[in-house]
Amino acid sequence: MKVRFILKPHVTGDARTFSVVGLGEVIMHFDEGGADSVFVEDLQVQLASGEWKLMTKAFADKDIIPDNYNVWFGVPKTPEDQERGYFL
């Protein structure tokens, strides 16, 4: 998923997995190279519609959901996944 920093929107990257070291963090792979663990509340995520949304709000609205092991996250594949709030 395309992500960017809220305070530095020119810094973009890709994130699909949670950090196993820190709670509330995801691994962000920067477009310029490299990767780091970043707090969810510091990021915006680009939805399929092209809209940028606060990542915390996207999780709350179930626009993006985790898998059932809380390892990775993404757009719900089915209405059942979205209703349940996680992938099987």
Secondary structure, 3 states (H helix, E strand, C coil): CEEEECCCCCCEEEEEEECCCCCCEEEEEECCCCEEEEEHHHEEEECCCCCEEEHHHHHHCCCCEEECCCCEEECCCCHHHHHHCCEC
